[in-house]
Amino acid sequence: MDLSGESSFRLVFGLFWFLNLALRIYFQAKARGAKKSVSRHERRAKLGFRLLAVSYVLMLVYCLSPWFDFAHFSLPGWMRWLFGGTTLMLYLVLFAWAHIALGRHWSGLLEIHQDHVLVTHGPYRYIRHPMYCAFFLMGIGSLLLSANWFISGLYLLAATSLYFDRLAPEEEMMIERFGDSYRDYMKRTGRLVPRFNR
């Protein structure tokens, strides 16, 4: 097997794609038993979610066909494996770790459940929004491993749209529910970059 050939990168990218999908389905199924929400923000970030769905489909198309070869840029194979592969592995670890810490309190919507508690362990000990951080890691890792600006650029655009559309309402909702506890939590944690000094 030629590790420097494009087919090798497509194969590994495809394996990552399926592993990512499996993790998403697994954690979504685990969160289904959460009690009914008592607070929900109606902002749905439609553009971001639509772009995200399209980008996932296009990533699969990249794995199975040469249709997006026009968007390849030159990057040494060793850099693609080392930096792209490592960043994608970091994404998977952070994505899974955040889900494990949240447990049944996770939701794809901006909502608070009846038994909701403020989670401050796991990655939430250092960062308030590890999911968004993970999404950006996935975009950067995809860009480096695929060396394709089109599929990765669309995903990063979707992640950025979600981040700016949902972050402020999410933090407002948490302040409404947890008050000073959440404000103190904000002071000792970073938004996307971990804060270790407190």
C-alpha positions in Angstrom: 0.0 0.0 0.0 1.4 3.4 -1.1 1.0 5.6 1.9 1.8 8.7 -0.2 -0.9 8.0 -2.7 -4.2 9.9 -2.7 -6.1 6.6 -2.3 -4.5 6.0 1.1 -5.6 9.4 2.3 -9.1 8.9 1.0 -9.3 5.5 2.7 -8.2 6.8 6.1 -10.4 9.9 5.7 -13.3 7.5 5.0 -12.6 5.4 8.0 -12.5 8.6 10.1 -15.8 9.7 8.6 -17.5 6.4 9.5 -16.0 6.4 13.0 -17.2 10.0 13.6 -20.7 9.1 12.4 -20.8 6.0 14.7 -19.8 8.2 17.7 -22.5 10.8 16.9 -25.2 8.1 16.6 -24.1 6.4 19.8 -24.0 9.5 22.0 -27.2 10.9 20.5 -29.0 7.6 21.4 -27.6 7.8 24.9 -29.0 11.3 25.4 -32.5 10.4 24.3 -33.7 9.5 27.8 -33.2 13.0 29.2 -36.1 14.5 31.0 -38.3 17.0 29.2 -36.7 20.4 28.7 -37.9 23.4 30.8 -36.1 26.1 28.9 -35.4 26.1 25.2 -33.9 28.8 23.0 -35.6 28.9 19.6 -32.7 30.0 17.6 -31.8 27.1 15.4 -28.9 28.3 13.3 -30.4 26.9 10.1 -27.6 28.0 7.8 -25.0 26.4 10.0 -26.8 23.1 10.3 -27.5 23.0 6.5 -23.9 23.7 5.7 -22.8 21.1 8.2 -25.1 18.4 6.6 -23.9 19.3 3.1 -20.2 19.3 4.2 -20.6 15.7 5.7 -22.1 14.5 2.4 -19.3 16.1 0.4 -16.6 14.6 2.7 -18.0 11.2 1.8 -18.0 12.1 -1.9 -14.4 13.0 -1.6 -13.6 9.6 -0.1 -15.4 7.8 -2.9 -14.6 9.8 -6.0 -12.1 12.3 -7.6 -14.8 14.9 -8.2 -13.2 17.4 -5.8 -9.6 16.9 -7.0 -9.7 20.4 -8.5 -9.5 21.8 -4.9 -6.3 19.9 -3.8 -3.4 21.9 -2.7 0.2 20.8 -2.4 1.2 19.5 1.1 3.9 16.9 1.8 2.5 13.5 2.6 4.2 13.3 6.0 2.6 16.6 7.1 -0.8 15.3 6.0 -0.4 12.1 8.1 1.3 13.8 11.1 -0.6 17.0 11.5 -3.9 16.0 9.8 -4.1 12.6 11.4 -3.1 13.9 14.9 -5.6 16.8 14.8 -8.4 14.4 13.8 -7.6 12.1 16.6 -7.6 15.0 19.0 -11.0 15.9 17.6 -12.4 12.4 18.3 -10.9 12.3 21.8 -12.3 15.8 22.7 -15.7 15.1 21.1 -16.1 11.8 23.0 -14.7 13.2 26.3 -17.2 16.1 26.2 -20.1 13.8 25.5 -19.1 11.5 28.3 -18.9 14.4 30.7 -22.3 15.8 29.7 -24.0 12.4 29.7 -27.8 12.8 29.4 -27.5 16.6 29.6 -26.3 16.8 26.0 -28.7 18.1 23.4 -28.4 19.2 19.8 -30.8 22.0 20.6 -30.2 25.0 23.0 -32.2 23.7 25.9 -32.2 23.0 29.6 -33.6 19.8 31.0 -35.5 19.4 34.3 -32.6 17.7 36.0 -29.9 19.8 34.4 -26.8 20.4 36.4 -23.8 22.6 35.6 -21.1 20.2 34.3 -17.6 21.4 35.3 -15.6 18.1 35.1 -13.9 16.4 32.2 -12.9 19.0 29.5 -15.4 21.4 31.0 -13.0 21.9 33.9 -10.8 24.0 31.5 -13.1 25.1 28.6 -16.8 26.1 28.4 -17.4 24.9 24.9 -15.3 21.8 24.1 -17.8 20.7 21.4 -17.3 23.9 19.4 -13.5 23.5 19.9 -13.8 19.9 18.7 -15.7 21.0 15.5 -12.9 23.4 14.7 -10.3 20.7 15.3 -12.2 18.5 12.9 -12.2 21.2 10.2 -8.4 21.9 10.6 -7.6 18.1 10.7 -9.8 17.5 7.6 -8.0 20.3 5.8 -4.6 18.9 6.6 -5.3 15.3 5.9 -7.3 15.7 2.7 -5.3 18.7 1.4 -8.6 19.8 -0.1 -9.7 23.4 0.5 -13.2 22.9 -0.8 -14.6 20.2 1.4 -12.8 21.4 4.5 -13.5 25.0 3.8 -17.2 24.3 3.7 -17.1 22.5 7.0 -15.1 25.3 8.7 -17.7 27.8 7.4 -20.5 25.7 8.9 -18.6 25.4 12.2 -18.0 29.1 12.3 -21.6 29.9 11.5 -22.8 27.6 14.3 -20.3 29.1 16.7 -21.3 32.7 16.2 -25.0 32.0 15.9 -25.4 29.8 19.0 -22.7 30.7 21.5 -24.1 34.0 22.9 -27.7 32.5 23.3 -26.3 29.4 24.9 -24.3 31.3 27.5 -27.3 33.6 28.2 -29.5 30.5 28.8 -26.9 29.1 31.2 -26.7 32.3 33.2 -30.5 32.4 33.4 -30.5 28.9 34.9 -27.3 28.9 37.1 -26.8 32.6 37.8 -23.6 33.5 39.7 -22.4 29.9 39.6 -22.1 30.1 35.8 -20.6 33.6 35.9 -17.9 32.3 38.3 -17.4 29.3 36.0 -16.9 31.7 33.0 -14.2 33.6 35.0 -12.1 30.4 35.5 -12.5 28.8 32.1 -11.7 29.7 28.5 -14.3 29.7 25.7 -12.5 27.6 23.1 -8.9 27.6 24.5 -8.3 25.8 27.8 -7.4 27.9 30.8 -5.1 26.0 33.1 -3.9 28.8 35.4 -6.9 28.9 37.7 
